[in-house]
């Protein structure tokens, strides 16, 4: 891809790479600050640097105004404040003197800008898909006129097979004996899409873009699906193994319960036999108790009759006692009137 090749070229050329870091509220003023730092790094410190900018790093078109000035002349209006400008001029003043030139502000600034143009490489990683690049080329001519456009051609079939085989060989989920066949099919599928896209353009007058990145995304999608399906299959295998383990455990528990049930059935049969014998004994004893109860009932009737007779006799005696009590009382009172003389007279009889 564009960015990968840019990083490779920068590494081969021993150049530093710089990319802006978008954040909330990042605007043209922030881009100016980053560009000022790049200018100082390239123009004052004399460090070769690659400034790489992608479509995703242009949230607003005003960024391209600064990029257009950078590409056209190397000079961006109001890039430095007065203090920074003096620092830049003083930083290159000795080198200007060393070249035998007068260290005027104009000479120092020109020397600084020339070094920036030599040391700062600008790489615009723009996609030709759609009308965005065409519109930007008309609005900002330096994007086209002051750059060298590198067109990335489609990969040949052998290259796609080689790339796919490399990715698949490193994937432990793909069997080694299938890597070559899968890589050949991936290349064939990508080329088939390109052929169908040409027919689609001819029939419908509409574009369907496929790029090497699309092919890489296809490989990534295949690997992602492989991992997803492998994970799902592993989970199903684990569920099956757990199910079989549960079934075996349940079967063992059922066998154990059957054995316990058989023993309990024997015990229950013995208890039923004992219960039947006990019922027979209870029946005999119940018959005896019934007979004894009949005797007891007869005796109870006799006792009730005796109680009745006793009660009648008690009432009769109580009536006779009530009648005898006055005579008894009179006799006691008469006895109390006796004295010694009376006893003497009684003895004389």
C-alpha positions as CSV (number, residue, x, y, z in Angstrom):
1,X,0.0,0.0,0.0
2,X,0.9,3.7,-0.2
3,X,1.7,4.2,3.4
4,X,3.7,0.9,3.7
5,X,5.9,1.8,0.7
6,X,6.4,5.3,1.9
7,X,7.7,4.0,5.3
8,X,9.9,1.5,3.5
9,X,11.3,4.2,1.2
10,X,11.9,6.5,4.2
11,X,13.7,3.7,6.0
12,X,15.9,3.0,3.0
13,X,16.7,6.7,2.6
14,X,17.4,7.1,6.3
15,X,14.6,9.7,6.7
16,X,12.3,10.3,9.7
17,X,8.6,9.9,9.3
18,X,6.1,12.4,10.6
19,X,2.3,12.2,10.6
20,X,-0.1,14.5,12.3
21,X,-2.2,13.1,15.1
22,X,-5.8,14.1,14.8
23,X,-7.7,14.9,18.0
24,X,-10.9,16.7,18.9
25,X,-10.7,20.3,17.9
26,X,-7.6,19.8,15.7
27,X,-7.7,22.6,13.1
28,X,-5.6,24.6,10.6
29,X,-3.8,26.5,13.5
30,X,-2.7,23.2,15.0
31,X,-1.5,22.1,11.6
32,X,0.6,25.3,11.3
33,X,2.2,24.5,14.6
34,X,3.1,21.0,13.4
35,X,4.5,22.4,10.1
36,X,6.5,25.0,12.0
37,X,8.2,22.2,14.0
38,X,8.8,20.3,10.8
39,X,10.4,23.4,9.2
40,X,12.7,23.8,12.2
41,X,13.7,20.2,12.2
42,X,14.5,20.2,8.5
43,X,15.8,23.7,8.0
44,X,17.6,24.4,11.2
45,X,18.6,21.0,12.5
46,X,19.1,19.7,8.9
47,X,17.3,16.4,9.6
48,X,15.8,14.7,6.6
49,X,12.1,14.1,7.2
50,X,9.1,12.7,5.3
51,X,5.8,14.4,6.0
52,X,3.1,11.8,5.1
53,X,-0.6,12.9,4.8
54,X,-3.5,10.7,4.1
55,X,-7.1,11.4,3.1
56,X,-8.3,10.5,6.6
57,X,-6.0,13.2,8.1
58,X,-7.7,16.0,6.2
59,X,-10.9,16.8,8.2
60,X,-11.3,20.1,6.5
61,X,-10.3,21.5,3.1
62,X,-8.5,24.4,4.7
63,X,-5.6,22.1,5.4
64,X,-4.9,21.9,1.7
65,X,-4.4,25.6,1.5
66,X,-1.3,25.2,3.7
67,X,-0.2,22.1,1.8
68,X,-0.7,23.9,-1.5
69,X,1.6,26.8,-0.4
70,X,4.1,24.2,1.0
71,X,4.3,22.4,-2.3
72,X,4.2,25.5,-4.6
73,X,7.0,27.6,-3.0
74,X,7.9,26.1,0.3
75,X,6.8,29.3,2.1
76,X,3.7,29.3,4.2
77,X,2.4,32.8,5.2
78,X,2.5,33.6,8.9
79,X,4.0,30.2,9.8
80,X,6.3,31.7,12.4
81,X,5.7,34.5,14.9
82,X,8.4,37.1,15.2
83,X,10.3,35.4,18.1
84,X,10.4,32.1,16.3
85,X,11.4,33.8,13.1
86,X,14.4,35.4,14.8
87,X,15.3,32.0,16.3
88,X,15.3,30.4,12.8
89,X,17.4,33.2,11.3
90,X,19.9,33.1,14.1
91,X,20.0,29.3,13.9
92,X,21.2,29.4,10.2
93,X,23.3,32.6,10.4
94,X,26.6,30.9,10.9
95,X,26.0,28.5,8.1
96,X,25.2,31.3,5.8
97,X,28.5,33.0,6.7
98,X,30.3,29.8,6.1
99,X,29.1,29.8,2.5
100,X,30.6,33.2,2.0
101,X,27.3,35.0,1.9
102,X,26.2,38.1,3.8
103,X,24.2,37.1,6.9
104,X,21.2,39.3,6.0
105,X,17.7,38.4,7.0
106,X,16.8,37.7,3.4
107,X,19.8,35.5,2.7
108,X,19.3,33.6,6.0
109,X,15.6,33.1,5.2
110,X,16.3,32.0,1.6
111,X,19.0,29.5,2.9
112,X,16.5,28.2,5.4
113,X,13.7,27.7,2.8
114,X,16.0,26.1,0.3
115,X,17.2,23.6,3.0
116,X,13.6,22.8,3.9
117,X,12.8,22.1,0.3
118,X,15.7,19.7,0.1
119,X,15.3,18.0,3.4
120,X,11.5,17.9,3.8
121,X,9.7,15.3,1.6
122,X,6.0,15.6,1.3
123,X,4.0,12.4,0.5
124,X,0.3,12.7,-0.1
125,X,-1.3,9.3,0.2
126,X,-4.6,10.1,-1.6
127,X,-6.9,7.6,-3.1
128,X,-8.1,8.2,-6.8
129,X,-11.4,6.6,-6.0
130,X,-14.3,8.9,-6.6
131,X,-14.2,12.6,-7.5
132,X,-12.4,13.9,-4.4
133,X,-8.9,13.9,-5.9
134,X,-10.1,15.5,-9.1
135,X,-11.9,18.3,-7.2
136,X,-8.8,18.9,-5.0
137,X,-6.6,19.0,-8.1
138,X,-8.7,21.8,-9.5
139,X,-8.9,23.8,-6.3
140,X,-5.3,23.4,-5.3
141,X,-3.1,23.1,-8.4
142,X,0.1,22.4,-6.5
143,X,-1.3,19.1,-5.5
144,X,-0.9,18.0,-9.1
145,X,1.6,20.4,-10.7
146,X,4.2,20.3,-7.9
147,X,4.1,16.6,-7.1
148,X,5.2,13.4,-8.8
149,X,2.2,11.1,-9.0
150,X,2.9,7.4,-8.5
151,X,0.1,5.3,-9.8
152,X,-0.2,1.9,-8.2
153,X,-1.1,-0.7,-10.7
154,X,-3.1,-3.8,-9.9
155,X,-1.2,-6.8,-8.7
156,X,-0.6,-9.7,-11.1
157,X,-2.1,-13.0,-10.3
158,X,1.3,-14.5,-9.3
159,X,1.9,-11.7,-6.8
160,X,-1.6,-12.2,-5.2
161,X,-1.0,-15.9,-5.0
162,X,2.4,-15.3,-3.3
163,X,0.9,-12.8,-0.8
164,X,-2.0,-15.0,0.1
165,X,0.2,-18.1,0.5
166,X,2.5,-16.1,2.8
167,X,-0.4,-15.0,5.0
168,X,-2.0,-18.4,5.0
169,X,1.2,-20.3,5.8
170,X,1.6,-18.3,9.0
171,X,-2.0,-19.1,10.0
172,X,-2.0,-22.3,12.2
173,X,-5.7,-22.9,11.5
174,X,-5.1,-23.5,7.7
175,X,-3.7,-26.9,6.9
176,X,-0.4,-26.8,5.0
177,X,-1.7,-29.0,2.2
178,X,-4.6,-26.6,1.5
179,X,-2.7,-23.3,1.6
180,X,-1.7,-23.3,-2.1
181,X,-5.2,-24.2,-3.3
182,X,-6.8,-21.5,-1.1
183,X,-4.3,-18.9,-2.2
184,X,-4.9,-19.7,-5.9
185,X,-8.6,-19.4,-5.4
186,X,-8.3,-16.1,-3.6
187,X,-6.3,-14.7,-6.5
188,X,-8.8,-16.1,-9.0
189,X,-11.8,-14.6,-7.1
190,X,-10.1,-11.2,-7.0
191,X,-9.3,-11.2,-10.7
192,X,-12.9,-12.4,-11.5
193,X,-14.2,-9.4,-9.5
194,X,-12.0,-7.1,-11.6
195,X,-13.3,-8.7,-14.9
196,X,-16.9,-8.3,-13.7
197,X,-16.3,-4.7,-12.7
198,X,-15.2,-3.9,-16.2
199,X,-18.4,-5.4,-17.6
200,X,-20.4,-3.5,-14.9
201,X,-18.7,-0.3,-16.0
202,X,-19.5,-1.0,-19.7
203,X,-23.2,-1.8,-19.0
204,X,-24.1,0.5,-16.2
205,X,-21.5,3.3,-16.5
206,X,-20.7,2.9,-12.8
207,X,-17.4,2.1,-11.2
208,X,-16.6,-0.7,-8.8
209,X,-13.1,-0.2,-7.4
210,X,-10.9,-3.1,-6.3
211,X,-7.4,-2.4,-4.9
212,X,-4.6,-4.5,-3.4
213,X,-6.1,-3.5,0.0
214,X,-9.3,-5.2,-1.1
215,X,-7.3,-8.3,-1.6
216,X,-5.7,-8.0,1.8
217,X,-9.1,-7.5,3.3
218,X,-10.3,-10.6,1.6
219,X,-7.4,-12.6,3.2
220,X,-8.1,-11.0,6.6
221,X,-11.8,-11.8,6.2
222,X,-11.0,-15.4,5.4
223,X,-8.7,-15.7,8.5
224,X,-11.3,-14.0,10.7
225,X,-14.0,-16.4,9.5
226,X,-11.7,-19.3,10.0
227,X,-11.0,-18.3,13.6
228,X,-14.7,-17.6,14.2
229,X,-15.8,-21.0,12.8
230,X,-13.0,-22.7,14.6
231,X,-14.0,-21.1,17.9
232,X,-17.7,-22.1,17.3
233,X,-16.6,-25.7,16.4
234,X,-14.5,-25.9,19.5
235,X,-17.3,-24.6,21.6
236,X,-19.7,-27.2,20.0
237,X,-17.1,-29.9,20.6
238,X,-16.8,-28.9,24.3
239,X,-20.6,-28.8,24.6
240,X,-20.7,-32.3,23.0
241,X,-18.0,-33.6,25.3
242,X,-19.7,-32.1,28.3
243,X,-23.0,-33.6,27.2
244,X,-21.5,-37.0,26.9
245,X,-19.8,-36.7,30.2
246,X,-23.2,-35.7,31.7
247,X,-24.9,-38.6,30.0
248,X,-22.3,-41.0,31.3
249,X,-22.5,-39.6,34.8
250,X,-26.3,-39.7,34.6
251,X,-26.2,-43.3,33.4
252,X,-24.0,-44.3,36.3
253,X,-26.3,-42.5,38.7
254,X,-29.3,-44.3,37.2
255,X,-27.6,-47.6,37.6
256,X,-26.8,-46.8,41.2
257,X,-30.4,-45.7,41.8
258,X,-31.6,-49.0,40.1
259,X,-29.5,-51.0,42.5
260,X,-30.7,-49.1,45.5
261,X,-34.3,-49.4,44.2
262,X,-33.9,-53.2,43.9
263,X,-32.6,-53.5,47.4
264,X,-35.3,-51.2,48.7
265,X,-37.9,-53.3,46.8
266,X,-36.7,-56.5,48.7
267,X,-36.8,-54.6,51.9
268,X,-40.2,-53.2,51.1
269,X,-41.5,-56.7,50.3
270,X,-40.3,-58.0,53.6
271,X,-41.9,-55.1,55.4
272,X,-45.2,-55.7,53.5
273,X,-45.0,-59.4,54.6
274,X,-44.4,-58.3,58.2
275,X,-47.2,-55.8,57.9
276,X,-49.6,-58.6,56.7
277,X,-48.7,-60.8,59.6
278,X,-49.1,-57.9,62.0
279,X,-52.5,-57.2,60.5
280,X,-53.5,-60.8,61.1
281,X,-52.4,-60.6,64.7
282,X,-54.2,-57.4,65.1
283,X,-57.3,-58.9,63.7
284,X,-57.2,-61.8,66.2
285,X,-56.5,-59.4,69.1
286,X,-59.3,-57.1,67.9
287,X,-61.7,-60.1,68.0
288,X,-60.5,-60.9,71.5
289,X,-60.9,-57.2,72.5
290,X,-64.4,-57.2,71.0
291,X,-65.4,-60.2,73.2
292,X,-63.8,-58.6,76.2
293,X,-65.7,-55.4,75.5
294,X,-69.0,-57.3,75.4
295,X,-68.2,-58.8,78.8
296,X,-67.2,-55.4,80.1
297,X,-70.4,-53.9,78.7
298,X,-72.5,-56.5,80.5
299,X,-70.6,-55.9,83.8
300,X,-71.1,-52.2,83.3
301,X,-74.8,-52.7,83.1
302,X,-74.7,-54.8,86.3
303,X,-72.6,-52.2,88.1
304,X,-75.0,-49.5,86.9
305,X,-78.0,-51.5,88.3
306,X,-76.1,-52.0,91.7
307,X,-75.3,-48.3,91.7
308,X,-79.0,-47.5,91.3
309,X,-80.0,-49.9,94.2
310,X,-77.3,-48.4,96.4
311,X,-78.5,-44.9,95.6
312,X,-82.0,-45.8,96.5
313,X,-80.9,-47.4,99.8
314,X,-78.8,-44.4,100.5
315,X,-81.8,-42.1,100.1
316,X,-83.9,-44.4,102.4
317,X,-81.2,-44.4,105.1
318,X,-80.8,-40.7,104.9
319,X,-84.6,-40.3,105.3
320,X,-84.5,-42.6,108.4
321,X,-81.5,-40.8,109.8
322,X,-83.4,-37.5,109.4
323,X,-86.3,-39.0,111.4
324,X,-84.0,-40.4,114.2
325,X,-81.9,-37.3,114.6
326,X,-84.5,-35.4,116.8
327,X,-84.8,-38.4,119.2
328,X,-81.0,-38.8,119.3
329,X,-80.7,-35.1,120.1
330,X,-83.2,-35.3,122.9
331,X,-81.4,-38.4,124.3
332,X,-78.2,-36.6,124.3
333,X,-79.7,-33.6,126.1
334,X,-81.3,-35.9,128.7
335,X,-77.9,-37.6,129.2
336,X,-76.3,-34.2,129.9
337,X,-78.8,-33.7,132.8
338,X,-77.6,-36.8,134.7
339,X,-75.5,-36.3,137.8
340,X,-73.8,-38.5,140.5
341,X,-77.0,-38.9,142.5
342,X,-78.8,-40.3,139.5
343,X,-76.0,-42.8,138.9
344,X,-76.3,-43.9,142.6
345,X,-79.9,-44.4,142.3
346,X,-79.4,-46.3,139.1
347,X,-76.9,-48.6,140.8
348,X,-79.5,-49.3,143.5
349,X,-81.8,-50.8,141.1
